[in-house]
């Protein structure tokens, strides 16, 4: 009889595709967030955000967009088989944060979201053998302030 626990579903040994592994992690994260009172607005929002040095189109994706007590949350989900090598949050580096921030700006522009507070959250999902997955939420993992353009002529002030 096959194992029907959540761990068997997200076990990388049973899922050949890393994408499927991540998709199940996102589903578990969304269910967790709902239990925390979040209202899921959208999943896997993808938008073109520019071009790279080779002029190839660059897209960015936001795993989950949700409302938490009137605050619009752009949420990155990281699912890892273990925390042995590095914590899952370490995969949300500055480059990834910049891409998500650009996508969030596009989302707010497309949907005309101007006066609503927003933040960037992170959710990690790590399976534990013989039990439920470990799911952690970090509210306000980063802010847009670190990506504001600065100009030398203004004494390196933010704009």
Z-matrix of the N, CA and C atoms (Angstrom, degrees):
N
C 1 1.446
C 2 1.534 1 109.03
N 3 1.340 2 118.44 1 127.63
C 4 1.457 3 120.57 2 -178.42
C 5 1.524 4 111.91 3 -67.69
N 6 1.322 5 114.85 4 148.37
C 7 1.459 6 121.54 5 177.37
C 8 1.520 7 108.73 6 -73.48
N 9 1.335 8 118.24 7 126.32
C 10 1.462 9 121.03 8 -177.03
C 11 1.531 10 112.22 9 -108.27
N 12 1.341 11 117.75 10 13.43
C 13 1.460 12 119.82 11 178.80
C 14 1.521 13 110.32 12 -72.20
N 15 1.341 14 117.93 13 157.98
C 16 1.460 15 120.09 14 178.22
C 17 1.524 16 112.20 15 -56.79
N 18 1.328 17 116.80 16 -31.30
C 19 1.460 18 119.28 17 -179.74
C 20 1.515 19 112.28 18 -65.27
N 21 1.328 20 116.82 19 -36.68
C 22 1.465 21 118.33 20 -179.81
C 23 1.519 22 110.57 21 -67.55
N 24 1.319 23 115.83 22 -29.45
C 25 1.460 24 119.50 23 179.99
C 26 1.516 25 110.72 24 -70.68
N 27 1.346 26 117.55 25 -40.56
C 28 1.449 27 119.07 26 -175.40
C 29 1.527 28 113.65 27 -98.93
N 30 1.307 29 117.25 28 6.70
C 31 1.454 30 120.05 29 177.81
C 32 1.526 31 110.07 30 -67.25
N 33 1.333 32 118.02 31 125.05
C 34 1.463 33 119.46 32 -178.37
C 35 1.529 34 112.19 33 -64.39
N 36 1.347 35 117.96 34 -23.52
C 37 1.458 36 120.03 35 177.32
C 38 1.523 37 111.29 36 -66.18
N 39 1.321 38 116.87 37 -33.28
C 40 1.458 39 120.85 38 -178.17
C 41 1.522 40 112.18 39 -92.51
N 42 1.293 41 117.71 40 -12.72
C 43 1.458 42 121.69 41 178.33
C 44 1.518 43 108.50 42 -117.09
N 45 1.295 44 116.37 43 110.84
C 46 1.460 45 120.43 44 -178.99
C 47 1.521 46 110.94 45 -69.80
N 48 1.287 47 116.84 46 -29.76
C 49 1.462 48 121.13 47 -175.10
C 50 1.528 49 111.21 48 -92.19
N 51 1.321 50 116.63 49 124.69
C 52 1.456 51 119.88 50 175.84
C 53 1.530 52 110.60 51 -64.99
N 54 1.325 53 115.97 52 -31.63
C 55 1.462 54 119.81 53 178.88
C 56 1.529 55 110.18 54 -63.42
N 57 1.323 56 116.68 55 -43.54
C 58 1.472 57 120.27 56 178.35
C 59 1.525 58 109.67 57 -63.18
N 60 1.321 59 116.96 58 -38.90
C 61 1.462 60 122.61 59 177.68
C 62 1.533 61 109.47 60 -59.95
N 63 1.339 62 116.60 61 -46.59
C 64 1.458 63 121.61 62 178.44
C 65 1.512 64 112.83 63 -66.84
N 66 1.343 65 116.79 64 -38.18
C 67 1.469 66 120.74 65 179.50
C 68 1.522 67 111.22 66 -61.85
N 69 1.317 68 116.61 67 -42.53
C 70 1.470 69 119.83 68 179.50
C 71 1.527 70 109.78 69 -67.66
N 72 1.337 71 116.20 70 -37.54
C 73 1.462 72 119.84 71 175.68
C 74 1.521 73 111.33 72 -60.14
N 75 1.344 74 116.51 73 -41.25
C 76 1.462 75 120.35 74 178.17
C 77 1.524 76 111.33 75 -64.88
N 78 1.333 77 116.77 76 -38.20
C 79 1.470 78 120.20 77 177.40
C 80 1.526 79 111.01 78 -64.55
N 81 1.327 80 116.19 79 -42.73
C 82 1.468 81 119.87 80 177.78
C 83 1.527 82 110.74 81 -64.78
N 84 1.337 83 116.92 82 -39.75
C 85 1.459 84 121.14 83 178.90
C 86 1.528 85 110.32 84 -64.07
N 87 1.336 86 117.32 85 -43.48
C 88 1.468 87 121.19 86 179.46
C 89 1.529 88 110.28 87 -61.61
N 90 1.321 89 117.13 88 -43.15
C 91 1.469 90 120.57 89 178.69
C 92 1.533 91 110.27 90 -63.48
N 93 1.321 92 116.49 91 -41.72
C 94 1.465 93 121.29 92 177.44
C 95 1.532 94 110.62 93 -60.66
N 96 1.341 95 116.25 94 -46.54
C 97 1.465 96 120.34 95 -179.28
C 98 1.528 97 111.23 96 -62.54
N 99 1.318 98 116.99 97 -39.79
C 100 1.480 99 119.97 98 176.82
C 101 1.527 100 110.31 99 -59.23
N 102 1.339 101 116.07 100 -42.19
C 103 1.465 102 119.72 101 178.61
C 104 1.532 103 111.20 102 -64.42
N 105 1.329 104 117.35 103 -25.89
C 106 1.463 105 122.25 104 178.55
C 107 1.536 106 111.99 105 -84.92
N 108 1.339 107 116.92 106 -1.21
C 109 1.447 108 120.92 107 177.86
C 110 1.524 109 115.40 108 100.26
N 111 1.315 110 117.84 109 0.34
C 112 1.463 111 121.08 110 177.25
C 113 1.528 112 109.35 111 -71.60
N 114 1.325 113 115.74 112 150.00
C 115 1.456 114 122.25 113 172.13
C 116 1.527 115 106.27 114 -111.59
N 117 1.327 116 116.31 115 116.07
C 118 1.461 117 120.57 116 -178.63
C 119 1.529 118 108.61 117 -73.58
N 120 1.329 119 115.95 118 125.56
C 121 1.457 120 122.29 119 -179.47
C 122 1.522 121 110.52 120 -96.21
N 123 1.324 122 116.20 121 -41.36
C 124 1.460 123 120.69 122 -175.66
C 125 1.523 124 109.25 123 -159.94
N 126 1.330 125 114.93 124 151.01
C 127 1.463 126 121.01 125 174.73
C 128 1.525 127 108.70 126 -122.96
N 129 1.310 128 115.17 127 144.44
C 130 1.469 129 123.10 128 175.22
C 131 1.528 130 113.36 129 55.44
N 132 1.324 131 116.46 130 49.83
C 133 1.458 132 121.79 131 174.98
C 134 1.527 133 107.90 132 -71.59
N 135 1.322 134 116.65 133 118.99
C 136 1.457 135 122.28 134 -178.63
C 137 1.517 136 109.38 135 -121.48
N 138 1.324 137 115.74 136 135.43
C 139 1.458 138 120.84 137 -177.55
C 140 1.533 139 109.29 138 -148.15
N 141 1.343 140 117.08 139 144.52
C 142 1.468 141 118.43 140 173.32
C 143 1.531 142 109.10 141 -70.50
N 144 1.336 143 116.37 142 135.68
C 145 1.465 144 120.17 143 -177.61
C 146 1.526 145 112.78 144 -120.09
N 147 1.311 146 117.58 145 2.89
C 148 1.464 147 119.04 146 179.03
C 149 1.512 148 111.63 147 148.81
N 150 1.327 149 114.03 148 -161.14
C 151 1.467 150 121.13 149 179.63
C 152 1.520 151 109.18 150 -129.40
N 153 1.335 152 115.61 151 150.54
C 154 1.454 153 119.44 152 178.20
C 155 1.534 154 110.33 153 -89.01
N 156 1.310 155 117.14 154 -172.74
C 157 1.471 156 121.50 155 -178.42
C 158 1.516 157 113.20 156 -61.05
N 159 1.318 158 116.77 157 -26.46
C 160 1.465 159 121.74 158 179.31
C 161 1.521 160 111.92 159 -92.45
N 162 1.331 161 115.98 160 10.75
C 163 1.468 162 122.57 161 179.97
C 164 1.529 163 113.63 162 66.63
N 165 1.329 164 117.79 163 17.48
C 166 1.459 165 121.17 164 175.31
C 167 1.526 166 108.87 165 -82.45
N 168 1.322 167 115.72 166 142.53
C 169 1.461 168 121.29 167 179.82
C 170 1.528 169 110.26 168 -62.35
N 171 1.320 170 116.72 169 132.72
C 172 1.460 171 122.59 170 176.60
C 173 1.522 172 107.70 171 -110.06
N 174 1.317 173 116.03 172 128.31
C 175 1.461 174 120.25 173 176.26
C 176 1.525 175 109.01 174 -114.12
N 177 1.301 176 115.00 175 156.87
C 178 1.462 177 120.79 176 175.92
C 179 1.517 178 107.61 177 -128.92
N 180 1.321 179 114.89 178 148.50
C 181 1.458 180 120.60 179 -179.33
C 182 1.516 181 109.89 180 -126.00
N 183 1.309 182 114.93 181 140.16
C 184 1.463 183 121.39 182 171.91
C 185 1.518 184 105.74 183 -110.01
N 186 1.328 185 116.46 184 121.70
C 187 1.461 186 120.73 185 -175.28
C 188 1.528 187 111.83 186 -60.31
N 189 1.326 188 116.53 187 -52.55
C 190 1.464 189 120.96 188 -178.82
C 191 1.520 190 109.86 189 -138.20
N 192 1.311 191 115.24 190 141.36
C 193 1.459 192 121.65 191 171.87
C 194 1.525 193 105.22 192 -122.00
N 195 1.330 194 116.05 193 128.71
C 196 1.463 195 119.88 194 -173.91
C 197 1.520 196 110.77 195 -145.98
N 198 1.315 197 115.26 196 164.34
C 199 1.457 198 122.18 197 173.92
C 200 1.523 199 109.19 198 -106.66
N 201 1.324 200 115.58 199 133.52
C 202 1.460 201 122.45 200 176.41
C 203 1.523 202 106.96 201 -128.22
N 204 1.314 203 116.97 202 99.35
C 205 1.472 204 122.59 203 -179.14
C 206 1.521 205 112.19 204 49.94
N 207 1.319 206 117.55 205 50.08
C 208 1.461 207 121.37 206 176.11
C 209 1.508 208 114.94 207 84.03
N 210 1.318 209 118.59 208 0.10
C 211 1.462 210 122.28 209 176.81
C 212 1.518 211 108.30 210 -104.45
N 213 1.330 212 115.88 211 128.97
C 214 1.458 213 121.57 212 177.67
C 215 1.523 214 108.07 213 -80.64
N 216 1.329 215 116.53 214 123.34
C 217 1.461 216 121.43 215 -175.24
C 218 1.522 217 110.31 216 -113.87
N 219 1.324 218 115.13 217 128.07
C 220 1.458 219 122.40 218 173.86
C 221 1.524 220 105.40 219 -101.72
N 222 1.334 221 115.82 220 117.38
C 223 1.463 222 120.17 221 -166.42
C 224 1.519 223 111.14 222 -119.05
N 225 1.326 224 115.71 223 125.98
C 226 1.462 225 122.45 224 173.57
C 227 1.525 226 107.22 225 -98.55
N 228 1.325 227 115.80 226 130.52
C 229 1.467 228 121.45 227 179.59
C 230 1.525 229 108.32 228 -109.94
N 231 1.316 230 116.43 229 129.67
C 232 1.465 231 121.44 230 175.78
C 233 1.520 232 108.66 231 -121.04
N 234 1.323 233 114.98 232 120.05
C 235 1.460 234 121.71 233 178.26
C 236 1.523 235 107.11 234 -109.77
N 237 1.300 236 116.51 235 127.60
C 238 1.465 237 121.78 236 179.97
C 239 1.520 238 109.23 237 -131.84
N 240 1.328 239 115.70 238 148.72
C 241 1.462 240 121.14 239 179.52
C 242 1.523 241 111.24 240 -68.76
N 243 1.341 242 116.44 241 -30.37
C 244 1.462 243 120.23 242 177.57
C 245 1.525 244 108.87 243 -158.78
N 246 1.318 245 114.93 244 170.96
C 247 1.459 246 121.05 245 175.85
C 248 1.520 247 110.50 246 -105.38
N 249 1.330 248 116.75 247 11.02
C 250 1.457 249 121.34 248 -176.17
C 251 1.518 250 113.24 249 -60.28
N 252 1.314 251 116.81 250 -49.62
C 253 1.461 252 121.05 251 -175.69
C 254 1.529 253 111.50 252 -74.73
N 255 1.324 254 116.28 253 -50.01
C 256 1.463 255 121.54 254 -179.35
C 257 1.523 256 108.37 255 -160.79
N 258 1.321 257 116.79 256 153.10
C 259 1.467 258 118.38 257 176.83
C 260 1.526 259 110.37 258 -66.15
N 261 1.327 260 118.04 259 145.07
C 262 1.466 261 120.78 260 -178.36
C 263 1.530 262 113.50 261 -56.39
N 264 1.334 263 117.43 262 -32.84
C 265 1.466 264 119.74 263 -179.13
C 266 1.526 265 112.64 264 -62.97
N 267 1.331 266 117.15 265 -23.92
C 268 1.471 267 119.48 266 -179.66
C 269 1.528 268 111.62 267 -65.33
N 270 1.338 269 117.37 268 -18.73
C 271 1.464 270 120.68 269 178.71
C 272 1.530 271 112.19 270 -78.26
N 273 1.321 272 117.30 271 -11.44
C 274 1.465 273 120.55 272 177.75
C 275 1.528 274 106.97 273 -94.75
N 276 1.325 275 114.22 274 73.39
C 277 1.460 276 120.67 275 -175.75
C 278 1.529 277 111.14 276 -81.26
N 279 1.320 278 116.50 277 -178.91
C 280 1.465 279 121.68 278 -176.49
C 281 1.525 280 111.39 279 -61.19
N 282 1.315 281 117.94 280 -39.28
C 283 1.468 282 120.90 281 179.03
C 284 1.530 283 110.24 282 -61.42
N 285 1.335 284 116.62 283 -45.63
C 286 1.459 285 121.52 284 179.32
C 287 1.532 286 110.55 285 -64.71
N 288 1.324 287 116.79 286 -42.58
C 289 1.456 288 120.56 287 177.91
C 290 1.530 289 110.63 288 -60.67
N 291 1.336 290 116.67 289 -42.13
C 292 1.467 291 120.60 290 179.56
C 293 1.525 292 110.66 291 -62.33
N 294 1.327 293 117.23 292 -43.48
C 295 1.472 294 120.35 293 179.50
C 296 1.526 295 111.29 294 -62.76
N 297 1.312 296 116.76 295 -44.38
C 298 1.462 297 120.29 296 -179.95
C 299 1.523 298 110.35 297 -66.26
N 300 1.313 299 117.18 298 -39.57
C 301 1.466 300 121.29 299 177.98
C 302 1.525 301 110.51 300 -61.16
N 303 1.328 302 117.02 301 -43.81
C 304 1.468 303 120.39 302 177.94
C 305 1.525 304 110.98 303 -63.13
N 306 1.321 305 116.70 304 -41.92
C 307 1.470 306 120.64 305 178.54
C 308 1.528 307 110.61 306 -64.80
N 309 1.330 308 117.09 307 -39.14
C 310 1.466 309 121.00 308 179.43
C 311 1.525 310 110.86 309 -65.20
N 312 1.334 311 116.99 310 -38.63
C 313 1.469 312 119.96 311 176.38
C 314 1.526 313 110.09 312 -62.60
N 315 1.331 314 116.51 313 -40.99
C 316 1.465 315 120.39 314 178.08
C 317 1.535 316 110.12 315 -65.18
N 318 1.309 317 117.09 316 -42.54
C 319 1.468 318 121.02 317 178.39
C 320 1.523 319 109.79 318 -57.65
N 321 1.333 320 116.35 319 -48.77
C 322 1.465 321 120.24 320 -178.56
C 323 1.526 322 111.23 321 -63.67
N 324 1.327 323 116.92 322 -35.05
C 325 1.464 324 120.54 323 178.23
C 326 1.532 325 110.41 324 -70.73
N 327 1.335 326 117.12 325 -47.53
C 328 1.472 327 121.81 326 -178.71
C 329 1.525 328 111.45 327 -59.58
N 330 1.338 329 116.18 328 -43.91
C 331 1.461 330 120.48 329 -175.69
C 332 1.530 331 113.13 330 -97.73
N 333 1.330 332 116.43 331 11.44
C 334 1.461 333 122.80 332 174.72
C 335 1.537 334 111.95 333 54.08
N 336 1.321 335 115.29 334 46.47
C 337 1.468 336 121.53 335 177.86
C 338 1.522 337 106.70 336 -96.11
N 339 1.338 338 116.14 337 104.17
C 340 1.461 339 119.77 338 -173.59
C 341 1.528 340 113.86 339 -113.16
N 342 1.311 341 116.92 340 -44.76
C 343 1.458 342 119.87 341 -171.59
C 344 1.524 343 114.16 342 -105.68
N 345 1.298 344 116.57 343 14.33
C 346 1.463 345 120.16 344 -179.05
C 347 1.533 346 109.83 345 -95.03
N 348 1.323 347 117.16 346 133.84
C 349 1.463 348 117.80 347 175.30
C 350 1.528 349 109.99 348 -65.23
N 351 1.349 350 115.66 349 149.11
C 352 1.461 351 119.97 350 179.97
C 353 1.519 352 109.07 351 -144.06
N 354 1.317 353 114.40 352 162.38
C 355 1.466 354 119.82 353 176.46
C 356 1.523 355 109.30 354 -155.44
N 357 1.323 356 114.04 355 169.41
C 358 1.461 357 122.03 356 -179.44
C 359 1.523 358 108.85 357 -114.14
N 360 1.336 359 115.58 358 114.58
C 361 1.455 360 121.90 359 -179.53
C 362 1.519 361 110.37 360 -108.91
N 363 1.307 362 115.90 361 163.42
C 364 1.459 363 122.08 362 175.19
C 365 1.526 364 108.53 363 -132.96
N 366 1.326 365 115.16 364 143.22
C 367 1.462 366 121.25 365 175.69
C 368 1.519 367 107.32 366 -127.69
N 369 1.321 368 116.58 367 131.81
C 370 1.462 369 120.61 368 175.94
C 371 1.524 370 109.55 369 -112.30
N 372 1.328 371 114.83 370 142.69
C 373 1.459 372 121.85 371 179.34
C 374 1.526 373 107.27 372 -129.21
N 375 1.338 374 116.19 373 120.98
C 376 1.461 375 121.91 374 179.27
C 377 1.524 376 108.18 375 -133.16
N 378 1.344 377 117.90 376 121.05
C 379 1.467 378 119.03 377 179.04
C 380 1.522 379 111.77 378 -67.66
N 381 1.313 380 115.30 379 147.70
C 382 1.466 381 121.35 380 173.51
C 383 1.513 382 107.01 381 -121.30
N 384 1.292 383 115.84 382 133.48
C 385 1.460 384 120.44 383 -178.08
C 386 1.525 385 110.44 384 -67.05
N 387 1.326 386 114.93 385 127.76
C 388 1.450 387 120.34 386 177.11
C 389 1.516 388 114.54 387 81.51
N 390 1.318 389 118.02 388 10.65
C 391 1.460 390 118.99 389 -179.85
C 392 1.512 391 111.40 390 -157.28
N 393 1.305 392 114.24 391 -167.49
C 394 1.458 393 120.30 392 -179.75
C 395 1.529 394 109.86 393 -74.99
N 396 1.328 395 116.00 394 155.89
C 397 1.462 396 118.26 395 175.98
C 398 1.531 397 110.74 396 -66.43
N 399 1.301 398 115.73 397 151.08
C 400 1.460 399 121.69 398 175.63
C 401 1.532 400 106.63 399 -86.31
N 402 1.324 401 116.89 400 118.62
C 403 1.460 402 121.92 401 -179.14
C 404 1.522 403 107.56 402 -121.45
N 405 1.338 404 115.10 403 126.98
C 406 1.457 405 119.95 404 179.35
C 407 1.519 406 110.06 405 -127.30
N 408 1.325 407 115.40 406 141.75
C 409 1.456 408 123.26 407 178.64
C 410 1.518 409 108.73 408 -113.68
N 411 1.338 410 116.43 409 130.67
C 412 1.457 411 121.68 410 174.01
C 413 1.522 412 106.86 411 -118.25
N 414 1.318 413 116.29 412 106.84
C 415 1.463 414 120.85 413 178.97
C 416 1.524 415 108.77 414 -78.22
N 417 1.330 416 115.93 415 137.82
C 418 1.461 417 120.59 416 178.16
C 419 1.517 418 112.99 417 63.88
N 420 1.330 419 116.92 418 43.72
C 421 1.470 420 121.09 419 -177.52
C 422 1.530 421 112.04 420 -59.78
N 423 1.335 422 117.75 421 -34.72
C 424 1.464 423 121.84 422 172.75
C 425 1.515 424 108.74 423 -149.51
N 426 1.330 425 115.81 424 170.05
C 427 1.462 426 121.79 425 178.10
C 428 1.530 427 109.34 426 -127.13
N 429 1.317 428 115.64 427 164.66
C 430 1.469 429 120.49 428 178.01
C 431 1.521 430 111.86 429 -71.41
N 432 1.308 431 118.13 430 -18.70
C 433 1.461 432 121.40 431 -174.31
C 434 1.529 433 112.14 432 -54.76
N 435 1.312 434 117.52 433 -36.33
C 436 1.465 435 119.36 434 -177.94
C 437 1.523 436 112.20 435 -69.00
N 438 1.335 437 118.38 436 -13.45
C 439 1.456 438 121.77 437 -177.90
C 440 1.527 439 113.51 438 -108.91
N 441 1.328 440 116.97 439 6.14
C 442 1.461 441 119.78 440 176.85
C 443 1.520 442 108.67 441 -68.46
N 444 1.330 443 115.58 442 140.47
C 445 1.459 444 120.08 443 179.68
C 446 1.521 445 109.72 444 -69.96
N 447 1.314 446 114.84 445 140.50
C 448 1.464 447 121.54 446 177.28
C 449 1.520 448 107.30 447 -120.21
N 450 1.313 449 115.70 448 144.89
C 451 1.452 450 120.65 449 -176.66
C 452 1.528 451 110.19 450 -120.95
N 453 1.326 452 116.64 451 134.49
C 454 1.464 453 121.95 452 179.50
C 455 1.520 454 111.70 453 -62.09
N 456 1.331 455 116.53 454 -39.71
C 457 1.477 456 119.68 455 -174.64
C 458 1.518 457 112.23 456 -63.23
N 459 1.317 458 117.14 457 -21.57
C 460 1.458 459 121.52 458 -178.80
C 461 1.517 460 112.42 459 -102.05
N 462 1.317 461 116.56 460 24.91
C 463 1.464 462 119.13 461 -178.70
C 464 1.503 463 112.19 462 67.61
N 465 1.326 464 115.65 463 29.70
C 466 1.453 465 123.20 464 177.40
C 467 1.510 466 112.33 465 62.30
N 468 1.329 467 116.75 466 39.61
C 469 1.457 468 121.60 467 177.43
C 470 1.515 469 109.82 468 -87.84
N 471 1.329 470 115.68 469 154.68
C 472 1.461 471 121.06 470 178.46
C 473 1.512 472 110.68 471 -74.64
N 474 1.322 473 115.49 472 147.51
C 475 1.475 474 122.15 473 174.87
C 476 1.479 475 109.90 474 -131.11
